[in-house]
Amino acid sequence: NYWTLFAKTGDPNGGDNVQWPRFSAETPIWLNLNHTVTAEQVTRQAQYDIFNERTEALVAEMKGMKVTS
């Protein structure tokens, strides 16, 4: 429902859905789209985990590239 509402209106909120909070650095809250949908505080560890996973993927990708100078 969130994606459909977002595609139609530009806003994922509406109907009986749990409110999808706007993310900001001051109030880092995200929507956990699990079996039960909840809005949760983003922990500092979760932020680091996301950053580290992305960084590791980029490094692995770069290692597979040919470097020309």
PQR file with spaces between the fields and no chain letter, atoms N, CA, C, O and H, PARSE charges and radii, in Angstrom:
ATOM       1  N    ASN     1       0.808   -1.206    0.000 -0.4000 1.5000
ATOM       2  CA   ASN     1       0.000    0.000    0.000 -0.0000 2.0000
ATOM       3  C    ASN     1       0.849    1.267    0.000  0.5500 1.7000
ATOM       4  O    ASN     1       0.498    2.262   -0.634 -0.5500 1.4000
ATOM       5  N    TYR     2       1.991    1.218    0.731 -0.4000 1.5000
ATOM       6  CA   TYR     2       2.838    2.404    0.816 -0.0000 2.0000
ATOM       7  C    TYR     2       3.336    2.824   -0.565  0.5500 1.7000
ATOM       8  O    TYR     2       3.266    3.997   -0.933 -0.5500 1.4000
ATOM       9  H    TYR     2       2.277    0.410    1.246  0.4000 1.0000
ATOM      10  N    TRP     3       3.840    1.852   -1.320 -0.4000 1.5000
ATOM      11  CA   TRP     3       4.396    2.168   -2.644 -0.0000 2.0000
ATOM      12  C    TRP     3       3.309    2.671   -3.582  0.5500 1.7000
ATOM      13  O    TRP     3       3.541    3.603   -4.352 -0.5500 1.4000
ATOM      14  H    TRP     3       3.897    0.899   -1.021  0.4000 1.0000
ATOM      15  N    THR     4       2.140    2.075   -3.528 -0.4000 1.5000
ATOM      16  CA   THR     4       1.041    2.501   -4.390 -0.0000 2.0000
ATOM      17  C    THR     4       0.626    3.934   -4.067  0.5500 1.7000
ATOM      18  O    THR     4       0.455    4.758   -4.965 -0.5500 1.4000
ATOM      19  H    THR     4       1.952    1.319   -2.902  0.4000 1.0000
ATOM      20  N    LEU     5       0.467    4.221   -2.781 -0.4000 1.5000
ATOM      21  CA   LEU     5       0.111    5.583   -2.380 -0.0000 2.0000
ATOM      22  C    LEU     5       1.183    6.579   -2.795  0.5500 1.7000
ATOM      23  O    LEU     5       0.874    7.674   -3.265 -0.5500 1.4000
ATOM      24  H    LEU     5       0.606    3.552   -2.051  0.4000 1.0000
ATOM      25  N    PHE     6       2.454    6.195   -2.620 -0.4000 1.5000
ATOM      26  CA   PHE     6       3.545    7.093   -2.991 -0.0000 2.0000
ATOM      27  C    PHE     6       3.533    7.357   -4.503  0.5500 1.7000
ATOM      28  O    PHE     6       3.717    8.494   -4.938 -0.5500 1.4000
ATOM      29  H    PHE     6       2.706    5.305   -2.239  0.4000 1.0000
ATOM      30  N    ALA     7       3.315    6.301   -5.300 -0.4000 1.5000
ATOM      31  CA   ALA     7       3.275    6.469   -6.756 -0.0000 2.0000
ATOM      32  C    ALA     7       2.109    7.362   -7.180  0.5500 1.7000
ATOM      33  O    ALA     7       2.244    8.167   -8.102 -0.5500 1.4000
ATOM      34  H    ALA     7       3.166    5.378   -4.946  0.4000 1.0000
ATOM      35  N    LYS     8       0.981    7.222   -6.515 -0.4000 1.5000
ATOM      36  CA   LYS     8      -0.209    7.996   -6.875 -0.0000 2.0000
ATOM      37  C    LYS     8      -0.143    9.442   -6.407  0.5500 1.7000
ATOM      38  O    LYS     8      -0.541   10.356   -7.130 -0.5500 1.4000
ATOM      39  H    LYS     8       0.871    6.568   -5.767  0.4000 1.0000
ATOM      40  N    THR     9       0.370    9.648   -5.173 -0.4000 1.5000
ATOM      41  CA   THR     9       0.243   10.969   -4.549 -0.0000 2.0000
ATOM      42  C    THR     9       1.567   11.637   -4.186  0.5500 1.7000
ATOM      43  O    THR     9       1.595   12.834   -3.900 -0.5500 1.4000
ATOM      44  H    THR     9       0.693    8.905   -4.586  0.4000 1.0000
ATOM      45  N    GLY    10       2.665   10.879   -4.193 -0.4000 1.5000
ATOM      46  CA   GLY    10       3.937   11.433   -3.733 -0.0000 2.0000
ATOM      47  C    GLY    10       4.100   11.350   -2.226  0.5500 1.7000
ATOM      48  O    GLY    10       5.097   11.816   -1.675 -0.5500 1.4000
ATOM      49  H    GLY    10       2.643    9.907   -4.425  0.4000 1.0000
ATOM      50  N    ASP    11       3.114   10.754   -1.558 -0.4000 1.5000
ATOM      51  CA   ASP    11       3.134   10.601   -0.099 -0.0000 2.0000
ATOM      52  C    ASP    11       2.702    9.171    0.233  0.5500 1.7000
ATOM      53  O    ASP    11       1.610    8.760   -0.158 -0.5500 1.4000
ATOM      54  H    ASP    11       2.303   10.376   -2.005  0.4000 1.0000
ATOM      55  N    PRO    12       3.532    8.406    0.944 -0.5600 1.5000
ATOM      56  CA   PRO    12       3.173    7.022    1.233  0.2800 2.0000
ATOM      57  C    PRO    12       2.123    6.862    2.326  0.5500 1.7000
ATOM      58  O    PRO    12       1.636    5.755    2.554 -0.5500 1.4000
ATOM      59  N    ASN    13       1.769    7.945    3.003 -0.4000 1.5000
ATOM      60  CA   ASN    13       0.831    7.865    4.128 -0.0000 2.0000
ATOM      61  C    ASN    13      -0.616    7.959    3.672  0.5500 1.7000
ATOM      62  O    ASN    13      -0.947    8.645    2.705 -0.5500 1.4000
ATOM      63  H    ASN    13       2.164    8.845    2.818  0.4000 1.0000
ATOM      64  N    GLY    14      -1.463    7.250    4.399 -0.4000 1.5000
ATOM      65  CA   GLY    14      -2.892    7.313    4.120 -0.0000 2.0000
ATOM      66  C    GLY    14      -3.576    6.020    4.505  0.5500 1.7000
ATOM      67  O    GLY    14      -2.923    5.013    4.780 -0.5500 1.4000
ATOM      68  H    GLY    14      -1.195    6.693    5.184  0.4000 1.0000
ATOM      69  N    GLY    15      -4.875    6.056    4.523 -0.4000 1.5000
ATOM      70  CA   GLY    15      -5.647    4.864    4.859 -0.0000 2.0000
ATOM      71  C    GLY    15      -5.360    4.395    6.275  0.5500 1.7000
ATOM      72  O    GLY    15      -5.163    5.200    7.185 -0.5500 1.4000
ATOM      73  H    GLY    15      -5.406    6.874    4.300  0.4000 1.0000
ATOM      74  N    ASP    16      -5.340    3.078    6.446 -0.4000 1.5000
ATOM      75  CA   ASP    16      -5.100    2.484    7.759 -0.0000 2.0000
ATOM      76  C    ASP    16      -3.628    2.203    8.023  0.5500 1.7000
ATOM      77  O    ASP    16      -3.291    1.592    9.037 -0.5500 1.4000
ATOM      78  H    ASP    16      -5.500    2.424    5.706  0.4000 1.0000
ATOM      79  N    ASN    17      -2.744    2.640    7.124 -0.4000 1.5000
ATOM      80  CA   ASN    17      -1.311    2.378    7.282 -0.0000 2.0000
ATOM      81  C    ASN    17      -0.743    3.099    8.499  0.5500 1.7000
ATOM      82  O    ASN    17      -1.208    4.175    8.874 -0.5500 1.4000
ATOM      83  H    ASN    17      -3.018    3.136    6.300  0.4000 1.0000
ATOM      84  N    VAL    18       0.266    2.490    9.106 -0.4000 1.5000
ATOM      85  CA   VAL    18       1.044    3.180   10.142 -0.0000 2.0000
ATOM      86  C    VAL    18       1.714    4.378    9.471  0.5500 1.7000
ATOM      87  O    VAL    18       2.236    4.249    8.363 -0.5500 1.4000
ATOM      88  H    VAL    18       0.643    1.616    8.801  0.4000 1.0000
ATOM      89  N    GLN    19       1.706    5.534   10.122 -0.4000 1.5000
ATOM      90  CA   GLN    19       2.312    6.742    9.578 -0.0000 2.0000
ATOM      91  C    GLN    19       3.783    6.504    9.258  0.5500 1.7000
ATOM      92  O    GLN    19       4.544    6.073   10.124 -0.5500 1.4000
ATOM      93  H    GLN    19       1.282    5.638   11.022  0.4000 1.0000
ATOM      94  N    TRP    20       4.188    6.782    8.017 -0.4000 1.5000
ATOM      95  CA   TRP    20       5.585    6.667    7.612 -0.0000 2.0000
ATOM      96  C    TRP    20       6.228    8.016    7.910  0.5500 1.7000
ATOM      97  O    TRP    20       5.972    8.990    7.202 -0.5500 1.4000
ATOM      98  H    TRP    20       3.569    7.132    7.313  0.4000 1.0000
ATOM      99  N    PRO    21       7.063    8.088    8.954 -0.5600 1.5000
ATOM     100  CA   PRO    21       7.635    9.378    9.341  0.2800 2.0000
ATOM     101  C    PRO    21       8.691    9.856    8.346  0.5500 1.7000
ATOM     102  O    PRO    21       9.399    9.048    7.746 -0.5500 1.4000
ATOM     103  N    ARG    22       8.790   11.166    8.177 -0.4000 1.5000
ATOM     104  CA   ARG    22       9.833   11.744    7.335 -0.0000 2.0000
ATOM     105  C    ARG    22      11.162   11.580    8.066  0.5500 1.7000
ATOM     106  O    ARG    22      11.272   11.936    9.239 -0.5500 1.4000
ATOM     107  H    ARG    22       8.214   11.823    8.665  0.4000 1.0000
ATOM     108  N    PHE    23      12.172   11.045    7.379 -0.4000 1.5000
ATOM     109  CA   PHE    23      13.474   10.806    8.002 -0.0000 2.0000
ATOM     110  C    PHE    23      14.272   12.100    8.034  0.5500 1.7000
ATOM     111  O    PHE    23      14.283   12.857    7.063 -0.5500 1.4000
ATOM     112  H    PHE    23      12.083   10.756    6.426  0.4000 1.0000
ATOM     113  N    SER    24      14.936   12.347    9.146 -0.4000 1.5000
ATOM     114  CA   SER    24      15.865   13.470    9.250 -0.0000 2.0000
ATOM     115  C    SER    24      16.968   13.086   10.222  0.5500 1.7000
ATOM     116  O    SER    24      16.794   12.194   11.052 -0.5500 1.4000
ATOM     117  H    SER    24      14.928   11.733    9.934  0.4000 1.0000
ATOM     118  N    ALA    25      18.091   13.756   10.114 -0.4000 1.5000
ATOM     119  CA   ALA    25      19.213   13.476   11.008 -0.0000 2.0000
ATOM     120  C    ALA    25      18.864   13.812   12.451  0.5500 1.7000
ATOM     121  O    ALA    25      19.359   13.172   13.379 -0.5500 1.4000
ATOM     122  H    ALA    25      18.233   14.481    9.440  0.4000 1.0000
ATOM     123  N    GLU    26      18.007   14.821   12.641 -0.4000 1.5000
ATOM     124  CA   GLU    26      17.625   15.237   13.995 -0.0000 2.0000
ATOM     125  C    GLU    26      16.694   14.225   14.647  0.5500 1.7000
ATOM     126  O    GLU    26      16.770   14.002   15.855 -0.5500 1.4000
ATOM     127  H    GLU    26      17.605   15.341   11.888  0.4000 1.0000
ATOM     128  N    THR    27      15.827   13.618   13.867 -0.4000 1.5000
ATOM     129  CA   THR    27      14.896   12.608   14.379 -0.0000 2.0000
ATOM     130  C    THR    27      14.974   11.373   13.485  0.5500 1.7000
ATOM     131  O    THR    27      14.095   11.149   12.653 -0.5500 1.4000
ATOM     132  H    THR    27      15.766   13.799   12.885  0.4000 1.0000
ATOM     133  N    PRO    28      16.020   10.579   13.655 -0.5600 1.5000
ATOM     134  CA   PRO    28      16.202    9.423   12.775  0.2800 2.0000
ATOM     135  C    PRO    28      15.231    8.286   13.101  0.5500 1.7000
ATOM     136  O    PRO    28      15.506    7.428   13.940 -0.5500 1.4000
ATOM     137  N    ILE    29      14.093    8.307   12.414 -0.4000 1.5000
ATOM     138  CA   ILE    29      13.070    7.273   12.592 -0.0000 2.0000
ATOM     139  C    ILE    29      12.821    6.652   11.223  0.5500 1.7000
ATOM     140  O    ILE    29      12.721    7.354   10.217 -0.5500 1.4000
ATOM     141  H    ILE    29      13.869    9.004   11.732  0.4000 1.0000
ATOM     142  N    TRP    30      12.723    5.339   11.201 -0.4000 1.5000
ATOM     143  CA   TRP    30      12.398    4.668    9.952 -0.0000 2.0000
ATOM     144  C    TRP    30      11.229    3.738   10.154  0.5500 1.7000
ATOM     145  O    TRP    30      10.850    3.429   11.284 -0.5500 1.4000
ATOM     146  H    TRP    30      12.803    4.769   12.018  0.4000 1.0000
ATOM     147  N    LEU    31      10.662    3.294    9.054 -0.4000 1.5000
ATOM     148  CA   LEU    31       9.522    2.390    9.115 -0.0000 2.0000
ATOM     149  C    LEU    31      10.023    0.974    8.931  0.5500 1.7000
ATOM     150  O    LEU    31      10.649    0.652    7.921 -0.5500 1.4000
ATOM     151  H    LEU    31      10.970    3.545    8.136  0.4000 1.0000
ATOM     152  N    ASN    32       9.745    0.127    9.914 -0.4000 1.5000
ATOM     153  CA   ASN    32      10.132   -1.276    9.856 -0.0000 2.0000
ATOM     154  C    ASN    32       8.992   -2.027    9.180  0.5500 1.7000
ATOM     155  O    ASN    32       7.930   -2.226    9.769 -0.5500 1.4000
ATOM     156  H    ASN    32       9.236    0.389   10.734  0.4000 1.0000
ATOM     157  N    LEU    33       9.226   -2.444    7.927 -0.4000 1.5000
ATOM     158  CA   LEU    33       8.189   -3.138    7.152 -0.0000 2.0000
ATOM     159  C    LEU    33       8.331   -4.636    7.356  0.5500 1.7000
ATOM     160  O    LEU    33       8.664   -5.377    6.431 -0.5500 1.4000
ATOM     161  H    LEU    33      10.089   -2.282    7.449  0.4000 1.0000
ATOM     162  N    ASN    34       8.073   -5.064    8.579 -0.4000 1.5000
ATOM     163  CA   ASN    34       8.160   -6.468    8.937 -0.0000 2.0000
ATOM     164  C    ASN    34       6.737   -7.021    8.972  0.5500 1.7000
ATOM     165  O    ASN    34       5.829   -6.407    8.412 -0.5500 1.4000
ATOM     166  H    ASN    34       7.802   -4.462    9.330  0.4000 1.0000
ATOM     167  N    HIS    35       6.529   -8.155    9.613 -0.4000 1.5000
ATOM     168  CA   HIS    35       5.185   -8.721    9.718 -0.0000 2.0000
ATOM     169  C    HIS    35       4.235   -7.727   10.380  0.5500 1.7000
ATOM     170  O    HIS    35       3.074   -7.607    9.988 -0.5500 1.4000
ATOM     171  H    HIS    35       7.266   -8.654   10.068  0.4000 1.0000
ATOM     172  N    THR    36       4.734   -7.025   11.374 -0.4000 1.5000
ATOM     173  CA   THR    36       3.999   -5.933   11.997 -0.0000 2.0000
ATOM     174  C    THR    36       4.743   -4.648   11.654  0.5500 1.7000
ATOM     175  O    THR    36       5.922   -4.518   11.980 -0.5500 1.4000
ATOM     176  H    THR    36       5.677   -7.123   11.693  0.4000 1.0000
ATOM     177  N    VAL    37       4.083   -3.707   11.008 -0.4000 1.5000
ATOM     178  CA   VAL    37       4.715   -2.457   10.591 -0.0000 2.0000
ATOM     179  C    VAL    37       4.786   -1.513   11.783  0.5500 1.7000
ATOM     180  O    VAL    37       3.781   -1.257   12.447 -0.5500 1.4000
ATOM     181  H    VAL    37       3.125   -3.813   10.743  0.4000 1.0000
ATOM     182  N    THR    38       5.989   -0.997   12.047 -0.4000 1.5000
ATOM     183  CA   THR    38       6.194   -0.065   13.155 -0.0000 2.0000
ATOM     184  C    THR    38       7.156    1.039   12.746  0.5500 1.7000
ATOM     185  O    THR    38       8.049    0.819   11.927 -0.5500 1.4000
ATOM     186  H    THR    38       6.804   -1.205   11.507  0.4000 1.0000
ATOM     187  N    ALA    39       6.977    2.218   13.312 -0.4000 1.5000
ATOM     188  CA   ALA    39       7.930    3.310   13.163 -0.0000 2.0000
ATOM     189  C    ALA    39       8.868    3.221   14.354  0.5500 1.7000
ATOM     190  O    ALA    39       8.421    3.201   15.501 -0.5500 1.4000
ATOM     191  H    ALA    39       6.253    2.396   13.978  0.4000 1.0000
ATOM     192  N    GLU    40      10.178    3.167   14.086 -0.4000 1.5000
ATOM     193  CA   GLU    40      11.156    2.948   15.157 -0.0000 2.0000
ATOM     194  C    GLU    40      12.299    3.943   15.079  0.5500 1.7000
ATOM     195  O    GLU    40      12.660    4.425   14.006 -0.5500 1.4000
ATOM     196  H    GLU    40      10.541    3.184   13.154  0.4000 1.0000
ATOM     197  N    GLN    41      12.855    4.236   16.239 -0.4000 1.5000
ATOM     198  CA   GLN    41      14.057    5.057   16.314 -0.0000 2.0000
ATOM     199  C    GLN    41      15.206    4.292   15.670  0.5500 1.7000
ATOM     200  O    GLN    41      15.403    3.109   15.949 -0.5500 1.4000
ATOM     201  H    GLN    41      12.562    3.844   17.111  0.4000 1.0000
ATOM     202  N    VAL    42      15.956    4.959   14.816 -0.4000 1.5000
ATOM     203  CA   VAL    42      17.118    4.345   14.195 -0.0000 2.0000
ATOM     204  C    VAL    42      18.268    4.423   15.191  0.5500 1.7000
ATOM     205  O    VAL    42      18.639    5.507   15.642 -0.5500 1.4000
ATOM     206  H    VAL    42      15.796    5.920   14.588  0.4000 1.0000
ATOM     207  N    THR    43      18.826    3.268   15.529 -0.4000 1.5000
ATOM     208  CA   THR    43      19.941    3.271   16.474 -0.0000 2.0000
ATOM     209  C    THR    43      21.228    3.665   15.773  0.5500 1.7000
ATOM     210  O    THR    43      21.356    3.515   14.558 -0.5500 1.4000
ATOM     211  H    THR    43      18.525    2.387   15.163  0.4000 1.0000
ATOM     212  N    ARG    44      22.153    4.156   16.526 -0.4000 1.5000
ATOM     213  CA   ARG    44      23.455    4.522   15.975 -0.0000 2.0000
ATOM     214  C    ARG    44      24.109    3.282   15.347  0.5500 1.7000
ATOM     215  O    ARG    44      24.735    3.380   14.291 -0.5500 1.4000
ATOM     216  H    ARG    44      22.049    4.278   17.513  0.4000 1.0000
ATOM     217  N    GLN    45      23.965    2.125   15.990 -0.4000 1.5000
ATOM     218  CA   GLN    45      24.553    0.896   15.452 -0.0000 2.0000
ATOM     219  C    GLN    45      23.943    0.548   14.095  0.5500 1.7000
ATOM     220  O    GLN    45      24.661    0.121   13.191 -0.5500 1.4000
ATOM     221  H    GLN    45      23.457    2.045   16.847  0.4000 1.0000
ATOM     222  N    ALA    46      22.643    0.723   13.942 -0.4000 1.5000
ATOM     223  CA   ALA    46      21.995    0.432   12.655 -0.0000 2.0000
ATOM     224  C    ALA    46      22.531    1.347   11.566  0.5500 1.7000
ATOM     225  O    ALA    46      22.737    0.913   10.432 -0.5500 1.4000
ATOM     226  H    ALA    46      22.059    1.069   14.677  0.4000 1.0000
ATOM     227  N    GLN    47      22.759    2.617   11.905 -0.4000 1.5000
ATOM     228  CA   GLN    47      23.325    3.548   10.936 -0.0000 2.0000
ATOM     229  C    GLN    47      24.714    3.090   10.512  0.5500 1.7000
ATOM     230  O    GLN    47      25.039    3.113    9.325 -0.5500 1.4000
ATOM     231  H    GLN    47      22.592    2.969   12.826  0.4000 1.0000
ATOM     232  N    TYR    48      25.535    2.674   11.472 -0.4000 1.5000
ATOM     233  CA   TYR    48      26.877    2.191   11.153 -0.0000 2.0000
ATOM     234  C    TYR    48      26.824    0.915   10.321  0.5500 1.7000
ATOM     235  O    TYR    48      27.605    0.747    9.385 -0.5500 1.4000
ATOM     236  H    TYR    48      25.272    2.655   12.436  0.4000 1.0000
ATOM     237  N    ASP    49      25.904    0.016   10.661 -0.4000 1.5000
ATOM     238  CA   ASP    49      25.785   -1.235    9.919 -0.0000 2.0000
ATOM     239  C    ASP    49      25.445   -0.978    8.458  0.5500 1.7000
ATOM     240  O    ASP    49      26.030   -1.589    7.565 -0.5500 1.4000
ATOM     241  H    ASP    49      25.269    0.152   11.422  0.4000 1.0000
ATOM     242  N    ILE    50      24.498   -0.072    8.213 -0.4000 1.5000
ATOM     243  CA   ILE    50      24.114    0.260    6.843 -0.0000 2.0000
ATOM     244  C    ILE    50      25.307    0.867    6.104  0.5500 1.7000
ATOM     245  O    ILE    50      25.594    0.486    4.969 -0.5500 1.4000
ATOM     246  H    ILE    50      24.022    0.425    8.939  0.4000 1.0000
ATOM     247  N    PHE    51      25.995    1.799    6.737 -0.4000 1.5000
ATOM     248  CA   PHE    51      27.157    2.441    6.122 -0.0000 2.0000
ATOM     249  C    PHE    51      28.246    1.413    5.820  0.5500 1.7000
ATOM     250  O    PHE    51      28.813    1.408    4.728 -0.5500 1.4000
ATOM     251  H    PHE    51      25.762    2.108    7.660  0.4000 1.0000
ATOM     252  N    ASN    52      28.536    0.545    6.786 -0.4000 1.5000
ATOM     253  CA   ASN    52      29.592   -0.447    6.598 -0.0000 2.0000
ATOM     254  C    ASN    52      29.254   -1.438    5.501  0.5500 1.7000
ATOM     255  O    ASN    52      30.127   -1.796    4.710 -0.5500 1.4000
ATOM     256  H    ASN    52      28.075    0.549    7.674  0.4000 1.0000
ATOM     257  N    GLU    53      28.013   -1.890    5.432 -0.4000 1.5000
ATOM     258  CA   GLU    53      27.617   -2.833    4.380 -0.0000 2.0000
ATOM     259  C    GLU    53      27.785   -2.202    3.007  0.5500 1.7000
ATOM     260  O    GLU    53      28.294   -2.840    2.085 -0.5500 1.4000
ATOM     261  H    GLU    53      27.304   -1.599    6.074  0.4000 1.0000
ATOM     262  N    ARG    54      27.361   -0.960    2.871 -0.4000 1.5000
ATOM     263  CA   ARG    54      27.482   -0.267    1.580 -0.0000 2.0000
ATOM     264  C    ARG    54      28.939   -0.028    1.222  0.5500 1.7000
ATOM     265  O    ARG    54      29.327   -0.193    0.065 -0.5500 1.4000
ATOM     266  H    ARG    54      26.947   -0.442    3.620  0.4000 1.0000
ATOM     267  N    THR    55      29.750    0.357    2.197 -0.4000 1.5000
ATOM     268  CA   THR    55      31.165    0.600    1.949 -0.0000 2.0000
ATOM     269  C    THR    55      31.870   -0.688    1.530  0.5500 1.7000
ATOM     270  O    THR    55      32.662   -0.682    0.588 -0.5500 1.4000
ATOM     271  H    THR    55      29.436    0.491    3.137  0.4000 1.0000
ATOM     272  N    GLU    56      31.588   -1.780    2.217 -0.4000 1.5000
ATOM     273  CA   GLU    56      32.192   -3.064    1.858 -0.0000 2.0000
ATOM     274  C    GLU    56      31.802   -3.492    0.454  0.5500 1.7000
ATOM     275  O    GLU    56      32.634   -4.024   -0.282 -0.5500 1.4000
ATOM     276  H    GLU    56      30.944   -1.784    2.983  0.4000 1.0000
ATOM     277  N    ALA    57      30.558   -3.270    0.072 -0.4000 1.5000
ATOM     278  CA   ALA    57      30.109   -3.623   -1.277 -0.0000 2.0000
ATOM     279  C    ALA    57      30.827   -2.775   -2.327  0.5500 1.7000
ATOM     280  O    ALA    57      31.226   -3.287   -3.374 -0.5500 1.4000
ATOM     281  H    ALA    57      29.882   -2.838    0.670  0.4000 1.0000
ATOM     282  N    LEU    58      30.990   -1.489   -2.051 -0.4000 1.5000
ATOM     283  CA   LEU    58      31.691   -0.615   -2.994 -0.0000 2.0000
ATOM     284  C    LEU    58      33.158   -0.993   -3.125  0.5500 1.7000
ATOM     285  O    LEU    58      33.700   -0.992   -4.230 -0.5500 1.4000
ATOM     286  H    LEU    58      30.666   -1.073   -1.201  0.4000 1.0000
ATOM     287  N    VAL    59      33.803   -1.314   -2.023 -0.4000 1.5000
ATOM     288  CA   VAL    59      35.213   -1.729   -2.061 -0.0000 2.0000
ATOM     289  C    VAL    59      35.354   -3.023   -2.857  0.5500 1.7000
ATOM     290  O    VAL    59      36.269   -3.149   -3.671 -0.5500 1.4000
ATOM     291  H    VAL    59      33.363   -1.315   -1.125  0.4000 1.0000
ATOM     292  N    ALA    60      34.468   -3.976   -2.634 -0.4000 1.5000
ATOM     293  CA   ALA    60      34.516   -5.233   -3.374 -0.0000 2.0000
ATOM     294  C    ALA    60      34.318   -4.982   -4.868  0.5500 1.7000
ATOM     295  O    ALA    60      34.984   -5.592   -5.704 -0.5500 1.4000
ATOM     296  H    ALA    60      33.725   -3.874   -1.973  0.4000 1.0000
ATOM     297  N    GLU    61      33.399   -4.080   -5.189 -0.4000 1.5000
ATOM     298  CA   GLU    61      33.159   -3.731   -6.598 -0.0000 2.0000
ATOM     299  C    GLU    61      34.387   -3.080   -7.213  0.5500 1.7000
ATOM     300  O    GLU    61      34.754   -3.388   -8.347 -0.5500 1.4000
ATOM     301  H    GLU    61      32.858   -3.584   -4.510  0.4000 1.0000
ATOM     302  N    MET    62      35.023   -2.182   -6.470 -0.4000 1.5000
ATOM     303  CA   MET    62      36.206   -1.497   -6.972 -0.0000 2.0000
ATOM     304  C    MET    62      37.379   -2.449   -7.161  0.5500 1.7000
ATOM     305  O    MET    62      38.177   -2.274   -8.083 -0.5500 1.4000
ATOM     306  H    MET    62      34.724   -1.933   -5.549  0.4000 1.0000
ATOM     307  N    LYS    63      37.489   -3.435   -6.314 -0.4000 1.5000
ATOM     308  CA   LYS    63      38.578   -4.412   -6.442 -0.0000 2.0000
ATOM     309  C    LYS    63      38.457   -5.188   -7.748  0.5500 1.7000
ATOM     310  O    LYS    63      39.467   -5.628   -8.298 -0.5500 1.4000
ATOM     311  H    LYS    63      36.841   -3.577   -5.566  0.4000 1.0000
ATOM     312  N    GLY    64      37.253   -5.360   -8.247 -0.4000 1.5000
ATOM     313  CA   GLY    64      37.033   -6.095   -9.483 -0.0000 2.0000
ATOM     314  C    GLY    64      37.224   -5.240  -10.735  0.5500 1.7000
ATOM     315  O    GLY    64      37.158   -5.753  -11.852 -0.5500 1.4000
ATOM     316  H    GLY    64      36.433   -5.003   -7.801  0.4000 1.0000
ATOM     317  N    MET    65      37.458   -3.952  -10.556 -0.4000 1.5000
ATOM     318  CA   MET    65      37.597   -3.042  -11.711 -0.0000 2.0000
ATOM     319  C    MET    65      39.051   -2.925  -12.129  0.5500 1.7000
ATOM     320  O    MET    65      39.961   -2.993  -11.302 -0.5500 1.4000
ATOM     321  H    MET    65      37.511   -3.535   -9.649  0.4000 1.0000
ATOM     322  N    LYS    66      39.253   -2.748  -13.428 -0.4000 1.5000
ATOM     323  CA   LYS    66      40.590   -2.463  -13.938 -0.0000 2.0000
ATOM     324  C    LYS    66      40.855   -0.986  -13.771  0.5500 1.7000
ATOM     325  O    LYS    66      39.998   -0.156  -14.075 -0.5500 1.4000
ATOM     326  H    LYS    66      38.514   -2.693  -14.100  0.4000 1.0000
ATOM     327  N    VAL    67      42.036   -0.656  -13.288 -0.4000 1.5000
ATOM     328  CA   VAL    67      42.405    0.743  -13.101 -0.0000 2.0000
ATOM     329  C    VAL    67      43.353    1.129  -14.211  0.5500 1.7000
ATOM     330  O    VAL    67      44.384    0.484  -14.405 -0.5500 1.4000
ATOM     331  H    VAL    67      42.732   -1.331  -13.041  0.4000 1.0000
ATOM     332  N    THR    68      43.012    2.182  -14.946 -0.4000 1.5000
ATOM     333  CA   THR    68      43.883    2.669  -16.001 -0.0000 2.0000
ATOM     334  C    THR    68      44.304    4.079  -15.672  0.5500 1.7000
ATOM     335  O    THR    68      43.539    4.849  -15.091 -0.5500 1.4000
ATOM     336  H    THR    68      42.175    2.706  -14.788  0.4000 1.0000
ATOM     337  N    SER    69      45.513    4.412  -16.040 -0.4000 1.5000
ATOM     338  CA   SER    69      45.977    5.764  -15.761 -0.0000 2.0000
ATOM     339  C    SER    69      46.483    6.435  -16.998  0.5500 1.7000
ATOM     340  O    SER    69      46.915    7.586  -16.944 -0.5500 1.4000
ATOM     341  H    SER    69      46.135    3.786  -16.511  0.4000 1.0000
